[in-house]
Amino acid sequence: VQLQASGGGLVQAGGSLRVSCTASGRSFSLLPMGWFRQVPGKEREFVAAIRWTTSTVYADSVKGRFTISRDNVKNTVYLQMSRVKPEDTAVYYCAVSIAFRNGVTRPSDYDYWGQGTLVTVSS
């Protein structure tokens, strides 16, 4: 199982950016997938998750600005980031859960992680 994140970069505050995560090794169409982010010296923070039913969960800090979606044919999950703020600057990680769990907002709810992609928001 491998997750490959891409799409990070530099974006101005108020702008938009989309990061992607493509999974390989098995089908993920029935599995919850999530995005987390981390800045140096802080714990990994939940951003958004999408279940196999396509129901979504968002952190309060990104609700209304970020949208998570998935393409099960491409085994890819996306995070569309809009109206970004300097405090959104972080390394963004995608993750997948292969075990049955009720939760989707904690790092311990996931089994496999991508390598991370850096998003920098300039003010």
Phi and psi restraints in degrees (value plus and minus 20) as a CYANA .aco file:
   2 GLN   PHI    -156.5  -116.5
   2 GLN   PSI     122.3   162.3
   3 LEU   PHI    -141.1  -101.1
   3 LEU   PSI     109.7   149.7
   4 GLN   PHI    -140.2  -100.2
   4 GLN   PSI      91.5   131.5
   5 ALA   PHI    -112.5   -72.5
   5 ALA   PSI     127.4   167.4
   6 SER   PHI    -175.2  -135.2
   6 SER   PSI     149.2   189.2
   7 GLY   PHI      81.7   121.7
   7 GLY   PSI     -24.6    15.4
   8 GLY   PHI     -88.0   -48.0
   8 GLY   PSI     147.5   187.5
   9 GLY   PHI     145.5   185.5
   9 GLY   PSI    -183.1  -143.1
  10 LEU   PHI    -119.7   -79.7
  10 LEU   PSI     112.2   152.2
  11 VAL   PHI    -161.5  -121.5
  11 VAL   PSI     126.4   166.4
  12 GLN   PHI     -99.6   -59.6
  12 GLN   PSI     130.5   170.5
  13 ALA   PHI     -75.7   -35.7
  13 ALA   PSI     115.8   155.8
  14 GLY   PHI      71.2   111.2
  14 GLY   PSI     -31.0     9.0
  15 GLY   PHI    -107.9   -67.9
  15 GLY   PSI    -189.2  -149.2
  16 SER   PHI    -151.4  -111.4
  16 SER   PSI     135.3   175.3
  17 LEU   PHI    -177.9  -137.9
  17 LEU   PSI     125.3   165.3
  18 ARG   PHI    -140.8  -100.8
  18 ARG   PSI     108.3   148.3
  19 VAL   PHI    -128.6   -88.6
  19 VAL   PSI     129.1   169.1
  20 SER   PHI    -147.6  -107.6
  20 SER   PSI     138.4   178.4
  21 CYS   PHI    -164.9  -124.9
  21 CYS   PSI      97.6   137.6
  22 THR   PHI    -127.2   -87.2
  22 THR   PSI     111.1   151.1
  23 ALA   PHI    -122.9   -82.9
  23 ALA   PSI     128.1   168.1
  24 SER   PHI    -161.5  -121.5
  24 SER   PSI     138.1   178.1
  25 GLY   PHI      89.8   129.8
  25 GLY   PSI     -43.5    -3.5
  26 ARG   PHI    -190.6  -150.6
  26 ARG   PSI     151.0   191.0
  27 SER   PHI    -100.6   -60.6
  27 SER   PSI     117.2   157.2
  28 PHE   PHI    -133.5   -93.5
  28 PHE   PSI      -6.8    33.2
  29 SER   PHI     -83.7   -43.7
  29 SER   PSI     -44.3    -4.3
  30 LEU   PHI    -123.4   -83.4
  30 LEU   PSI     -11.9    28.1
  31 LEU   PHI    -130.6   -90.6
  31 LEU   PSI     124.5   164.5
  32 PRO   PHI     -88.4   -48.4
  32 PRO   PSI     120.5   160.5
  33 MET   PHI    -150.6  -110.6
  33 MET   PSI     128.2   168.2
  34 GLY   PHI    -161.9  -121.9
  34 GLY   PSI     144.7   184.7
  35 TRP   PHI    -140.4  -100.4
  35 TRP   PSI     115.8   155.8
  36 PHE   PHI    -146.8  -106.8
  36 PHE   PSI     147.2   187.2
  37 ARG   PHI    -162.2  -122.2
  37 ARG   PSI     137.0   177.0
  38 GLN   PHI    -169.2  -129.2
  38 GLN   PSI     118.3   158.3
  39 VAL   PHI    -135.6   -95.6
  39 VAL   PSI     134.8   174.8
  40 PRO   PHI     -75.6   -35.6
  40 PRO   PSI     113.2   153.2
  41 GLY   PHI      65.8   105.8
  41 GLY   PSI     -21.5    18.5
  42 LYS   PHI    -143.1  -103.1
  42 LYS   PSI     140.7   180.7
  43 GLU   PHI     -94.7   -54.7
  43 GLU   PSI     137.6   177.6
  44 ARG   PHI     -85.4   -45.4
  44 ARG   PSI     113.4   153.4
  45 GLU   PHI    -134.2   -94.2
  45 GLU   PSI     114.4   154.4
  46 PHE   PHI     -86.8   -46.8
  46 PHE   PSI     118.5   158.5
  47 VAL   PHI    -135.9   -95.9
  47 VAL   PSI     -76.6   -36.6
  48 ALA   PHI    -181.8  -141.8
  48 ALA   PSI     136.8   176.8
  49 ALA   PHI    -166.3  -126.3
  49 ALA   PSI     134.3   174.3
  50 ILE   PHI    -156.8  -116.8
  50 ILE   PSI     109.3   149.3
  51 ARG   PHI    -108.6   -68.6
  51 ARG   PSI     153.1   193.1
  52 TRP   PHI     -85.8   -45.8
  52 TRP   PSI     -42.2    -2.2
  53 THR   PHI     -98.5   -58.5
  53 THR   PSI     -22.9    17.1
  54 THR   PHI      52.6    92.6
  54 THR   PSI     -11.1    28.9
  55 SER   PHI     -88.9   -48.9
  55 SER   PSI     125.9   165.9
  56 THR   PHI    -142.8  -102.8
  56 THR   PSI     135.3   175.3
  57 VAL   PHI    -154.5  -114.5
  57 VAL   PSI     118.6   158.6
  58 TYR   PHI    -150.3  -110.3
  58 TYR   PSI     127.8   167.8
  59 ALA   PHI     -88.2   -48.2
  59 ALA   PSI     127.9   167.9
  60 ASP   PHI     -78.4   -38.4
  60 ASP   PSI     -52.1   -12.1
  61 SER   PHI     -89.0   -49.0
  61 SER   PSI     -37.9     2.1
  62 VAL   PHI    -139.9   -99.9
  62 VAL   PSI     -25.8    14.2
  63 LYS   PHI     -79.0   -39.0
  63 LYS   PSI     111.9   151.9
  64 GLY   PHI      68.0   108.0
  64 GLY   PSI     -32.0     8.0
  65 ARG   PHI    -135.9   -95.9
  65 ARG   PSI     -54.5   -14.5
  66 PHE   PHI    -128.3   -88.3
  66 PHE   PSI     128.7   168.7
  67 THR   PHI    -153.7  -113.7
  67 THR   PSI     105.8   145.8
  68 ILE   PHI    -120.4   -80.4
  68 ILE   PSI     120.5   160.5
  69 SER   PHI    -168.9  -128.9
  69 SER   PSI     148.8   188.8
  70 ARG   PHI    -162.6  -122.6
  70 ARG   PSI     130.4   170.4
  71 ASP   PHI    -141.2  -101.2
  71 ASP   PSI      81.8   121.8
  72 ASN   PHI     -89.8   -49.8
  72 ASN   PSI     -44.5    -4.5
  73 VAL   PHI     -88.3   -48.3
  73 VAL   PSI     -60.3   -20.3
  74 LYS   PHI    -110.2   -70.2
  74 LYS   PSI     -21.5    18.5
  75 ASN   PHI      34.6    74.6
  75 ASN   PSI      21.5    61.5
  76 THR   PHI    -148.5  -108.5
  76 THR   PSI     120.1   160.1
  77 VAL   PHI    -136.3   -96.3
  77 VAL   PSI     121.7   161.7
  78 TYR   PHI    -139.0   -99.0
  78 TYR   PSI     132.5   172.5
  79 LEU   PHI    -149.4  -109.4
  79 LEU   PSI      86.5   126.5
  80 GLN   PHI    -108.4   -68.4
  80 GLN   PSI      98.9   138.9
  81 MET   PHI    -128.2   -88.2
  81 MET   PSI     102.8   142.8
  82 SER   PHI    -145.9  -105.9
  82 SER   PSI     137.5   177.5
  83 ARG   PHI      27.5    67.5
  83 ARG   PSI      29.0    69.0
  84 VAL   PHI     -87.8   -47.8
  84 VAL   PSI     135.3   175.3
  85 LYS   PHI    -144.2  -104.2
  85 LYS   PSI     137.9   177.9
  86 PRO   PHI     -75.2   -35.2
  86 PRO   PSI     -52.4   -12.4
  87 GLU   PHI     -92.5   -52.5
  87 GLU   PSI     -26.0    14.0
  88 ASP   PHI    -101.4   -61.4
  88 ASP   PSI     -27.0    13.0
  89 THR   PHI     -81.5   -41.5
  89 THR   PSI     105.1   145.1
  90 ALA   PHI    -198.2  -158.2
  90 ALA   PSI     150.5   190.5
  91 VAL   PHI    -108.1   -68.1
  91 VAL   PSI     107.3   147.3
  92 TYR   PHI    -121.3   -81.3
  92 TYR   PSI     110.2   150.2
  93 TYR   PHI    -137.9   -97.9
  93 TYR   PSI     117.6   157.6
  94 CYS   PHI    -120.1   -80.1
  94 CYS   PSI     136.8   176.8
  95 ALA   PHI    -171.3  -131.3
  95 ALA   PSI     136.6   176.6
  96 VAL   PHI    -153.9  -113.9
  96 VAL   PSI     123.5   163.5
  97 SER   PHI    -126.6   -86.6
  97 SER   PSI     109.3   149.3
  98 ILE   PHI    -130.9   -90.9
  98 ILE   PSI     -18.9    21.1
  99 ALA   PHI    -132.1   -92.1
  99 ALA   PSI     133.4   173.4
 100 PHE   PHI     -93.8   -53.8
 100 PHE   PSI      98.8   138.8
 101 ARG   PHI    -160.2  -120.2
 101 ARG   PSI     133.7   173.7
 102 ASN   PHI    -100.3   -60.3
 102 ASN   PSI     -52.7   -12.7
 103 GLY   PHI    -111.4   -71.4
 103 GLY   PSI     135.7   175.7
 104 VAL   PHI    -156.7  -116.7
 104 VAL   PSI     -11.5    28.5
 105 THR   PHI    -128.5   -88.5
 105 THR   PSI     -22.0    18.0
 106 ARG   PHI    -131.4   -91.4
 106 ARG   PSI     127.7   167.7
 107 PRO   PHI     -75.9   -35.9
 107 PRO   PSI     -52.6   -12.6
 108 SER   PHI     -92.2   -52.2
 108 SER   PSI     -27.5    12.5
 109 ASP   PHI    -100.0   -60.0
 109 ASP   PSI     -25.4    14.6
 110 TYR   PHI    -141.7  -101.7
 110 TYR   PSI     133.3   173.3
 111 ASP   PHI    -130.6   -90.6
 111 ASP   PSI     -51.9   -11.9
 112 TYR   PHI    -149.2  -109.2
 112 TYR   PSI     124.8   164.8
 113 TRP   PHI    -150.0  -110.0
 113 TRP   PSI     127.4   167.4
 114 GLY   PHI    -100.6   -60.6
 114 GLY   PSI     158.2   198.2
 115 GLN   PHI    -103.8   -63.8
 115 GLN   PSI     -30.9     9.1
 116 GLY   PHI      74.7   114.7
 116 GLY   PSI     126.6   166.6
 117 THR   PHI    -157.0  -117.0
 117 THR   PSI     113.1   153.1
 118 LEU   PHI    -103.9   -63.9
 118 LEU   PSI     108.6   148.6
 119 VAL   PHI    -136.2   -96.2
 119 VAL   PSI     103.6   143.6
 120 THR   PHI    -139.4   -99.4
 120 THR   PSI     104.3   144.3
 121 VAL   PHI    -129.0   -89.0
 121 VAL   PSI      99.2   139.2
 122 SER   PHI    -112.4   -72.4
 122 SER   PSI     125.8   165.8
